[in-house]
Amino acid sequence: MSSIRVIGATENNLKNISLEIPKGKITVFTGVSGSGKSSLCLDTLAAESRRELNETFPSFVQQYLPKYGRPKVERIENMPVTIVIDQKKPSSNSRSTVGTYTDIQALLRLLFSRVGKPFVGYSDSFSFNHPAGSCPRCAGLGEIRELDIHKLVDFDKSLNDEDTIHYIAFGKGGWRWIRYAHSGLFDLDKKIKDYSPEELELFLNSPQIKLKNPPSNWPKTAKYEGLIPRMYRSIINSEEGLLHAAVLNPMLTMGTCPNCHGTRLNDKIRSCRINGKNIAEEGDMPISDVVDFVAAIDDPLAVDIQRELAKRLQALCDIGLGYLSLSRGTGTLSGGEAQRIKIAKYINSALTDMVYVLDEPSVGLHPQDINRLKKSLYHLRDHGNTILIVEHHREIIAMADHIVDMGPEAGSRGGEIMFEGSYADLLKSDTITGRMLRSHSEMKPQVRRPSGTFRIENATLHNLKNLSVDVPFGVMTVVAGVAGSGKSSLMEVFQQQCDRETIFIGQKNIGINLRSTPATYLDIADTIRKLFAKANNANMQLFSFNSKGACPACGGKGVIISDMAFMESIETVCDVCHGTRYNPEALAAKYRGLNIAEVMDLSVEEAAAFFEGQPFQPQLTALQKVGLGYLHLNQAMTTLSGGELQRVKLANFLHRKGEIFILDEPTDGLHLDDVRKLLTLFNEMTDAGNTLILIEHSIDVMRQADYIIELGPGGGESGGRLLFTGTPAEMLDAPASVTRPYFEN
């Protein structure tokens, strides 16, 4: 029972692998991107544990739980309950903040209700999500969405015209329209612009009133309400507004609530203070300052709460998130920040003998922050838990008790275990990871000279402290600094002020959907179908599983989903098309010896060779250059990481010259060997006359830069200052640099 045993794993590209993972230790899974690390760690181990845990609940409860398919593995033995700490944001709900997500806000509410002066109410009253505490103007959102009535109402039309009020159910005959048409208050054929001032006020602004002599078709218990207050009450400030945001948002302008000044709380609650601070002011402070605020309270009623608050707040500081504020919306966090908040949350958990699975926790972290992360992970392990980490960072690999190195390459050429053992033994091994760990990137011997510069003067966006700096053109620049130091803010100012067009390539969604694949994104799917149609003298639609080529049994899905009422639906591979999605007629047609399903299942690398000479081959070659040759043409884009999506976007621009590119942490999720390949590409792009500005933490990348701009020294309010500008060699003599100590190693 001292180890977790995996026998016969074949999920995705795994080659029937078996291994033992020690319990109570930190095991790091390494290997090039696409080698099978996540397939083993997340899609096999974590998925099976969560699936079996869900099956312990009654069938009725299971319908409300996340659905995890049965992974392709013969069996897993001695598997504890698993918690995945990924980089998905907890919630983008406007009412979710760092304070509410970590439950720290609930403790602070209790603290203020006990020792705050004057007493204004109990714990719930201090919540902006409670009627007793929320600002009445913005309903506890901190911002108001002002309705542009002229975008909602066509004043040149009457209520009897079509589409006079441009929102759901307000059209003629709609259930919302009826409340105005059947009120007896208005001439339905009279244009809105011709209403008298009294009629217009009644139509737009009337509060809820009981009609004195309503028509017979008016509901007996109904109250009449003007259009604007009704829109705010039942739509704009409700869940419906979120549901139909695409329709509603063009009619709204956003702004800070003038009543509560963005604090979300009403005047009464904000009048209650502890040591001169109310709960809203405390929520806007950096978490590191909240630690001091809580410790300074001298009241016997606060002792128990202080102890619990100190634990939770300190866990966030220890992991490097002391610069965040508790009022920060969870939707504004980066993936790495969201993941570290989850780690901090579990550090104080009483649960033990758990398995925690972390997917690249080093993402977005400066080397200084990595040391804090390591301490938190050691703490989690020493509490009696097993830690499994998918990772590429040198420091995280070095901290492992046990290492599983996957490879040898990506995609179909990966899925094998190349090495198992200690870090010391990995360094001696002949795997790609072992070789790369032994080598350290050299300082660039000769840097490029800028072709010009752009001066940023007195930048104050977010936490920038009146910062002025020259940004060079025609070279490769790295913007460095700890998390939250102001790197992205500086680049935002640069984009706003620079008189030349910039191309920003981040890791956000690139407009993909469930049916998006590399073939559809590159716009080559139709061309491939035309090649099949021409070669077989057939209709092009025959080679689409969304059209005439669909398997009749599964409708082109590749799977059969059996609805089991309130039990979990059962998903099985279609036994007619065997998961290919195509019907027999489509599969019988060949192009150069392969059918349509086989061609679409080719990797980008294989497709580039197969379609040599075709007009779209350069697009496939570009994906190879950015290190994505292992992706399959039919792979769902929704399965790609943020770093992979970023490189897909980058591939679209490789042919451009003389451009200014800003890339946000492009080495996230990349093996050291992939970083080396990407650096070669970046140097080629710079030599072609482009300007590259990389927001980056990788020391390997910094050593290869022409110029470095470092911000800091800390995150949040303690950041936003210029620490260093110059070449990598000059950084070695920069005493103010936070990065320099790691640069020397």
Secondary structure, DSSP 8 states (H G I E B T S, - for coil): --EEEEEEE-STT--SEEEEEETTSEEEEE-STTSSHHHHIIIIIIHHHHHHHHTTS-HHHHTTS------SEEEEES---EEEE-S--S---TT-BHHHHTTHHHHHHHHHHHH-BS----GGGG-TTSTTTB-TTTTTSSEEEEE-HHHHB-TTS-TTSTTSB-STT-STT-HHHHHHHTSSSS-TTS-GGGS-HHHHHHHHH---B--SS--TTS-TT--B--HHHHHIIIIITSHHHHHTHHHHGGGEEEEE-TTTTTS-B-HHHHT-BBTTB-HHHHHHSBHHHHHHHHHT---GGGHHHHHHHHHHHHHHHHTT-TTSBTTSBGGGS-HHHHHHHHHHHHHT----S-EEEEE-TTTT--HHHHHHHHHHHHHHHHTT-EEEEE---HHHHHT-SEEEEEESSSGGG--EEEEEE-HHHHHHS-SHHHHHHH------SS----SEEEEEEEE-STT--SEEEEEEESSEEEEE-STTSSHHHHHHHHHHH-SS-EEEE-SS--S--TT--HHHHTT-HHHHHHHHHHHHT--GGGG-TTTTTB-TTTTTSSEEEE--TTS--EEEE-TTTTTS-B-HHHHH--BTTB-HHHHHTSBHHHHHHHTTTSTTHHHHHHHHHTT-TTSBTT--GGGS-HHHHHHHHHHTTTT--S-EEEEESTTTT--HHHHHHHHHHHHHHHHTT-EEEEE---HHHHHT-SEEEEEESSSGGG--EEEEEE-HHHHTT-TT-SSHHHHH-
